[in-house]
Amino acid sequence: MAASVRELRAKIRSTQATKKITRAMELIAASRIIKAQQHAAAAAPYARELTRAVSAVATFSNVDHPLTTEKENPTRAAVLVITSDRGLAGSYSSSVLKEAERLTEKLRSEGKEVDFYLSGRKAVTYFTFRQREFVQSWTGYSDKPEFANAREIGDALTSLFAEDETSEEAIDPARAVDELHIVFTRFKSMLTQEPDVIRLLPLEVVEGTETPDESELLPLYEFEPSAHEVLDALLPKYVNSRIYYCQLQAAASELAARQKAMKSATDNAQDLIEKYTRIANQARQAGITQEISEIVGGANALADATAGQE
């Protein structure tokens, strides 16, 4: 019985240490998520205005640009999967990977080959463990992305759209893609984060969907030096901005998911501590009762033996 009580007390101490760790991680995530939300909110106006500018150029010009032209029979698609670098965030990364699997099945059912580009160690681990191929990966910044990270990814992905195979910047035709999709987690609230998919390229107009007033005159655009060169300058910035915004949304979602997971772990640890404490008290009380019974039984036996001798 003493050994059982010692084991329970050791479990209580171990669970208390785990509770301190999960509580600290919960508080860290709670303190960082505010900044992550602020960064995502601050990046939204720039991304929105840049999207409008690119949409205006693409709409009011007749230039066939490789990043805006829809191919008749696309055969290859690139998929950027944004996950976390660390675990202990509940089902955050697994939900994104499941959404990526659904997108992959859809693209392959349309007869397209899929090239994977991964952001986050969880995605790299997932693909490596299953011995699945991916082209390139980026890790080490999932919960605090910088624009430089998005620019590095954006430059690598926009280079996959070959405009002229005879130019110096032409890429291997085996690596050229016709579409670019991003799988990430969209931050809805502290309690809701949803995996989402957007097709980034060829350009899809996602802003300004309201029907304009019939009396409103559409602006006239004049492109200098040319619409093609304007698109060459704006489209990479647009791609980098959209990727950065997706990373900020994913970072806020990761921190919210980690806070929720760590709070649940802290509550479960407290429940275990209370359970082990109750069992230990019962075991200790049972041991005391048994010792009292043994003392009383021994005293009665001694009294009976003394009475028999008399």
N, C-alpha and C positions, 0 to 999 in steps of 0.2 A: 504493500500500500504506500509506503514511504517513497519507493522508487517511482510509482505512478504519479504521486504528487510532484516529485522533482521533475519528471518529464513534462508535466503540464505547465509547471512554472517556467521551464526552459522554452516551451512553445509560446507562452505569453510574452516572454522577453523578446523572442525572435519576431513575433507579430508586431510588438510595439515598435521595434526598430524599423520594420517594413512600413508601418503606418507613418513614422516620421519622414521617411523618404518620399512616399507617395503624397503626403501633405505638402512637403516642400516643393515637389514638382507641380502640384496643383496650383500653388501660390505663384510660382514662377510663370506658368502658362497664363494665369489670370492677369499678371502684371504686364506681360508682353503682348497679349492679344489686343489691348487698347491701341498700342502703337501700330500693330499690323492693320487694324481697321482704319486708322487714320491715314496710313500710307495708301491703302487701297482706295479710300475716298478721295485722297488728293490726286491720285493718278487718273481717276475717272474723267475729269473735264478735259485734260490734255488728250487722252485717248479718243474721247468723243469728237473733239474739234478736228483732230487729225484725220479721223475716219470720214468726217464730213468733207474735208478738203480733198482727200483722195477720191471719195465718191463723186465729187463735183468734176474733178479732172477726168475720171473714167467715164462719166455720163456725158459730158459736153465736149468730148473729143472722139474722133474716129480712129484712134491709134490702136493697133493690135500689139499689146504688150504681153510678154509671156506670163506675167503675174496676174493679168486680168482677163486673159482670153481662155474661154472654156473650150477644151478639145472635144472633138466629136466622139472619139472612142478612147477615153482614158484607160490606161492599162496598169498603171502603178501609182500607189498612194503612199505618202509618208505620214506616220502617226507619231506625234509627240505625246508621251505619257508622263504626267507630272505627279510624282508621289513624294513621300517624306524620306528624309535620310535616317531618322530614328524611329523606333517603335514606341510602344506604350501610348498609342493614340487610338485605341479601340479598332474599329473597322475602317478607319480612314483610308489607308492605302489599299486594302483588299477591295473596297468598293470601287476605287478608281480602276484597279486592274480588271475587275469584273466588267466594268463599262468598256474598257479597252478590248476585252475579249468579244463582247457583243458587237462592237464596231468592226472588229476584224472579220467576224463571221459575215456581217452585212457587206463589207467591201469585197470579200472573196466570193460571195454569192453573185456579185455583179461582175465577176470576171477580172478583178484587179488584184495584182500582187501588192503585198504590204511590207514596207520597210519601217522598222521601229527605231525611234530615237527616244532615249530614256533620260528623265530628270529625277534624281533621287535614288538613294541606295536600295530602297525597298523594291523598286522596279527592277534594278540591276540584279538583285538577289533572286527575285522571282524568275526572271528569264534565265539566269545562269543555272539555277537549281533544276529547271526543266529542260536545260540544254537547248534553248531556243535562241535563234540568232537575232542580234540587233546591230545596227550600224554604228551608233555612237551614243555616249552617255555623258552626263554632267552631274556631279554630286558635291555635297558639302555646304549647301546654303539654303536648304528647303524652307526652314522656318524664318529666314531673314534674307530674302533675295535682294540683290542689287541690280540696277539697270545694266551694269556691265555683263552680268550673267545672262540676262535676256538678249543683249546685243550679240554675245558670242553664239548663243543658240540660233538667233535670227539670221545671222550671217551664214551659218552653216546650212540652214534650211533653205534660204532664198537662193543659195548657189546651186540647189538641186534643179532649178527651173532653167534649163539651157535655152538660150535664145538663138544662138548661132553656133553650130558645131565647128565652124572654121575659125572662130575667134580665139584669142589667147585665153579667155576665161571659160572656154567650153569645158564641160565635164565629161566623164565617161558616160556614154549613152546607157550603160547598164545601171547607172546610179540615178539617172534623170527620173523625175517623178512628174505626175500630172496634177496631183492634188496634195494638200497639206491639211491634216486634221489635228486638233489638240484635244486631249482628254485630261480634264482637271476637275477640281472640286470647287463649286461655286458657294460662296459664303452667303447664306440667307439670314441666319440669326445665330445666337449663341447655342441654340438647341438644334438648329437645322443646318446641315451642310450637305449639298446634293452633288453627286458626280455629274458632269456635263460634258458635252462634245460640241465643238464648233469647227466648221470648215473654214480655215483661214484663207487659203489660196486654192484656186483662183479667187480673186476678190469677190466677196459677197457684201452687198450693201446692207448693213444691219442697223444703221441709224437713219433718222429722218423718214420713217415709214408713214408719217401722217400725210393725208391727202392735202395738197396746197389749195388755197382759196382760188377760185376761178378768176377773180379780179386781180390776183397778185401776179405781177410780172416776174418772169424768171430772169435771173441775172445773165448778162453776157460776159463770157470769159475770153480773155486773150492771153495766150500762153507765150512766154518769152523765156528762153530762146525757142522752145518747141514743146508740144504736149508730151512727146516721148521722153525728153530729157527731164521734164517736170516729174513725170511718173517714175523715172529712174531715181530721182532724188527723194521723192515722197514715199514710195512703196516700201523700201527697206525700213524707213522710220516707222511706218504704219505697222509692219510685221513685228518689229522689235517692241513697239509700244503695246500691241495686243498680247504678245507673249509675256511681257513684264506684268501687265494687268492680270493675266491668268495666274502668274506666279504669286502675285500679292493676294489674290483671292484664295489660292491654295494654301498660302502660309497662314492666313487668318483662320481658314477651316482646320488646318492641322493643329493650331494652338487651341482652338475651341474644342476639338475632339480630344486632345490630350488632357485639357482641364476636366472635361466631363469624365473621361476614363479614370483619371487619377482621383477624382472625387468619389467615384464608385468604388475604386480600390481602397480608399481610406475608410469609407463606410463599411466595406466588407471586413477590413482589418479590425475595426472597432467591434463589429459583431462577433468576430472570432475571439477577440480578447474577452468579451463578456461571456461567451460560451465556455471558453477554457477556465475562466475565473470561477464560474458557477460549478463546473465539474470538479475543479480542484477543491473548492469549499465543501462540496458534497463528499469528496473522497476524504478530506481532512476530518470532517464531522463523523464520517463512518469509522475512521480510524480511532478517533477519540471515544466513540461509543463502544467500539470493540475492546479498547483498553480498559474502559470502566467496567464492562461486563466481565472481563478476565479478572480484574481486581476483586470485584464483588464475588465472583465464583470462587476465587482463591480464598477469600476471607470466610465464606460459608464452609468451604471444605475444611479449613483450619479449625473453625468453631466446632464442626461435627467431630473432627478427630479428637479435639480436646475433651469434648463431652463424653466420648466413648472411653477414654482412658480413666475418667473419673468413675 
